[in-house]
Amino acid sequence: MIRPAGPGPAYLFPGRPPSRPRHPHSLRDVLTEHGLPIRPARNTAMITAAGELPPMVMSDLFGIDPGTAQKWAHCAQAGWADYLAHVHP
């Protein structure tokens, strides 16, 4: 990665101009072209974080609603018995 000239921030994924971050949609398109789907990766990261962090910390850290963070925490704690009960009532 080439750092932009001047005192500006150096982004991991620079945009155009390099002093700006890359737009999320263009980054998504590039990753998808290389066989890296975004949604499964995001869901894996969220479920991992939900298993390790309290819901209020997740809410503050990721900027999500506390209720949504609570739902992620519930999913992270659910075991196979909960899954099977849901799939085969």
C-alpha positions in Angstrom: 0.0 0.0 0.0 1.3 3.4 -0.9 0.7 6.1 1.8 -0.9 9.3 0.6 1.4 12.3 0.6 1.0 14.7 3.4 -0.2 14.4 7.0 -3.6 12.7 6.1 -4.6 9.4 7.5 -3.4 6.2 5.9 -6.3 3.9 5.1 -6.1 0.2 4.9 -8.4 0.4 1.8 -7.8 3.9 0.3 -10.3 5.3 -2.1 -10.1 7.8 -4.8 -8.5 10.1 -3.8 -6.2 8.1 -1.5 -6.9 10.6 1.3 -10.5 9.2 1.6 -11.5 5.7 2.6 -12.8 3.3 0.0 -16.6 3.2 -0.3 -18.1 0.1 1.4 -20.0 -0.9 -1.8 -16.9 -0.9 -4.0 -15.0 -2.9 -1.3 -17.9 -5.4 -1.2 -17.8 -5.8 -5.0 -14.1 -6.4 -5.0 -14.3 -9.0 -2.2 -17.2 -10.7 -3.9 -15.3 -10.9 -7.2 -12.6 -12.8 -5.3 -15.1 -15.3 -3.8 -15.3 -13.7 -0.3 -19.0 -13.1 0.4 -19.6 -10.4 2.9 -22.8 -11.5 4.7 -21.5 -14.9 6.0 -18.3 -13.3 7.1 -20.2 -10.5 8.9 -22.5 -13.0 10.6 -19.6 -15.1 11.7 -17.9 -12.1 13.2 -21.1 -11.0 15.0 -21.8 -14.4 16.5 -18.2 -14.7 17.7 -18.3 -11.2 19.3 -21.7 -12.0 20.8 -20.3 -15.1 22.5 -17.5 -13.1 24.0 -18.9 -9.6 24.8 -21.8 -8.4 26.8 -24.7 -7.1 24.7 -24.3 -3.5 25.9 -20.6 -3.5 24.9 -21.5 -4.9 21.5 -24.1 -2.2 21.1 -21.6 0.5 21.8 -18.8 -1.1 19.9 -20.7 -1.8 16.7 -23.3 0.9 16.8 -26.2 -1.5 16.8 -29.5 -1.3 18.8 -29.2 -2.9 22.3 -32.1 -5.1 21.4 -30.3 -6.4 18.3 -27.2 -7.0 20.4 -29.3 -9.0 22.8 -30.7 -11.1 20.0 -27.1 -11.8 18.8 -26.2 -12.8 22.3 -29.1 -15.2 22.5 -28.1 -16.8 19.2 -24.5 -17.2 20.4 -25.7 -19.0 23.5 -28.2 -21.3 21.8 -27.1 -24.9 21.6 -28.0 -27.6 19.2 -31.0 -28.6 21.3 -32.4 -25.1 20.8 -31.8 -25.4 17.0 -33.4 -28.8 16.8 -36.4 -27.7 18.8 -36.8 -24.8 16.4 -36.4 -26.8 13.2 -38.5 -29.8 14.4 -41.2 -28.5 16.7 
